């Protein structure tokens, strides 16, 4: 249990932050990052992928690329529902980076629906969070969504 639900028992991983000396202000996308979690209702596996889009500004902190995966793992390794998990991840990244925009998309297989209950092996859950410029600018949102790899 300690390994599967490590996010409940270990502190937040250290995150290397870099100043935005070049004043980057263009779309950055990280993903797909593999997700392993568990449904809080049935403790069944949730296996999926996350994509993170960031619109930094001149005051944003930039984090090391591997830190996205570490933060995803830390948030996801606890029993929860998908909707709450990506909200927690968005809050964490927003707080650390202070970007103009943040977008997260998660797509996952929920074994509580595939192994039990309706036993629908083809079902997936996809949800997104759009904040700041991704919420206000439909063109930026479309660009982000069109660039998601392995999602089409």
C-alpha positions as CSV (number, residue, x, y, z in Angstrom):
1,X,0.0,0.0,0.0
2,X,2.8,2.4,0.8
3,X,4.0,2.3,-2.8
4,X,0.6,2.3,-4.5
5,X,-0.7,5.2,-2.3
6,X,2.7,7.0,-1.8
7,X,1.1,10.4,-2.4
8,X,-0.7,10.1,0.9
9,X,2.4,9.2,2.9
10,X,5.4,11.1,1.4
11,X,5.9,14.8,1.2
12,X,5.6,16.7,-2.0
13,X,8.7,16.1,-4.2
14,X,11.2,18.9,-4.5
15,X,10.8,20.9,-7.6
16,X,13.6,22.8,-9.4
17,X,12.4,26.2,-10.4
18,X,14.1,28.3,-13.0
19,X,13.6,32.1,-13.5
20,X,12.1,32.9,-16.9
21,X,15.1,35.0,-18.0
22,X,14.1,34.8,-21.7
23,X,10.6,35.9,-20.9
24,X,9.1,32.9,-22.6
25,X,5.4,33.5,-23.4
26,X,4.6,30.7,-25.9
27,X,2.6,27.5,-25.4
28,X,4.5,24.6,-23.8
29,X,3.0,21.1,-23.6
30,X,4.2,18.2,-21.6
31,X,2.8,14.8,-22.2
32,X,1.5,12.3,-22.3
33,X,2.5,11.5,-18.8
34,X,1.5,8.0,-17.6
35,X,-1.0,8.0,-14.7
36,X,-1.6,5.3,-12.2
37,X,-4.1,5.9,-9.5
38,X,-7.1,4.2,-7.7
39,X,-10.7,5.0,-7.5
40,X,-11.6,6.1,-3.9
41,X,-15.0,4.3,-4.1
42,X,-13.8,0.8,-5.0
43,X,-10.0,1.0,-4.8
44,X,-9.8,-0.2,-8.4
45,X,-7.0,0.9,-10.7
46,X,-7.2,4.1,-12.8
47,X,-4.7,3.9,-15.6
48,X,-4.3,6.7,-18.1
49,X,-2.4,9.7,-19.4
50,X,-2.2,13.4,-18.7
51,X,-1.1,16.4,-20.9
52,X,-0.2,19.7,-19.3
53,X,-0.2,23.0,-21.3
54,X,1.4,26.1,-19.8
55,X,1.4,29.7,-21.1
56,X,4.2,31.3,-19.0
57,X,4.7,35.0,-18.6
58,X,7.9,37.0,-17.8
59,X,7.3,36.4,-14.0
60,X,6.5,32.7,-14.2
61,X,8.8,30.2,-12.7
62,X,9.8,27.4,-15.1
63,X,10.1,23.9,-13.6
64,X,12.3,21.1,-14.8
65,X,10.7,18.8,-17.3
66,X,10.9,15.7,-15.1
67,X,9.2,17.6,-12.3
68,X,5.9,17.5,-14.2
69,X,5.9,13.7,-14.1
70,X,7.0,13.7,-10.4
71,X,4.2,16.0,-9.4
72,X,1.7,14.0,-11.5
73,X,2.8,10.9,-9.8
74,X,2.7,12.4,-6.3
75,X,-0.9,13.7,-6.8
76,X,-2.1,10.6,-8.5
77,X,-0.7,8.0,-6.1
78,X,-3.7,8.3,-3.7
79,X,-7.2,7.0,-3.8
80,X,-9.5,9.7,-5.4
81,X,-11.7,10.6,-8.2
82,X,-10.3,11.8,-11.5
83,X,-12.0,15.2,-11.4
84,X,-10.5,16.0,-8.0
85,X,-7.1,14.7,-9.0
86,X,-6.6,17.0,-11.9
87,X,-7.9,19.9,-9.9
88,X,-5.3,19.3,-7.3
89,X,-2.6,19.0,-9.9
90,X,-3.8,22.3,-11.5
91,X,-3.7,24.1,-8.2
92,X,-0.2,22.8,-7.5
93,X,1.2,23.8,-10.8
94,X,-0.6,27.2,-10.8
95,X,0.9,28.0,-7.3
96,X,4.4,27.0,-8.3
97,X,4.6,28.5,-11.8
98,X,2.1,31.5,-11.7
99,X,1.5,31.2,-15.5
100,X,-0.9,33.3,-17.6
101,X,-2.6,30.0,-18.6
102,X,-2.7,26.4,-17.5
103,X,-4.5,23.5,-19.2
104,X,-4.7,19.9,-18.2
105,X,-6.3,17.0,-20.0
106,X,-6.6,13.5,-18.5
107,X,-7.8,10.4,-20.2
108,X,-8.1,7.2,-18.2
109,X,-9.4,3.7,-18.0
110,X,-11.4,3.1,-14.8
111,X,-11.3,-0.5,-13.7
112,X,-14.2,0.1,-11.3
113,X,-16.3,0.4,-14.5
114,X,-14.3,-2.2,-16.5
115,X,-13.8,-5.0,-14.0
116,X,-17.0,-4.6,-12.0
117,X,-20.5,-3.2,-12.3
118,X,-21.3,-2.7,-16.0
119,X,-18.0,-4.3,-17.1
120,X,-17.6,-2.0,-20.1
121,X,-14.1,-2.5,-21.3
122,X,-14.2,0.2,-24.0
123,X,-15.2,3.1,-21.7
124,X,-12.7,5.8,-20.8
125,X,-13.1,9.1,-18.9
126,X,-11.6,12.3,-20.3
127,X,-11.8,15.6,-18.5
128,X,-10.0,18.9,-18.8
129,X,-9.2,22.0,-16.8
130,X,-8.6,25.3,-18.5
131,X,-7.4,28.3,-16.6
132,X,-6.4,31.8,-17.4
133,X,-5.6,32.4,-21.1
134,X,-6.7,28.8,-22.0
135,X,-10.2,29.6,-20.6
136,X,-10.4,33.1,-22.2
137,X,-8.9,32.4,-25.6
138,X,-10.6,29.8,-27.7
139,X,-7.8,29.8,-30.3
140,X,-5.2,29.0,-27.7
141,X,-7.4,26.2,-26.3
142,X,-7.9,24.8,-29.8
143,X,-4.1,24.9,-30.5
144,X,-3.4,23.1,-27.2
145,X,-6.0,20.4,-27.9
146,X,-4.9,19.9,-31.5
147,X,-1.3,19.3,-30.4
148,X,-2.0,16.5,-27.9
149,X,0.0,13.5,-29.0
150,X,-1.5,10.1,-29.0
151,X,-4.9,11.6,-28.3
152,X,-6.4,11.5,-31.8
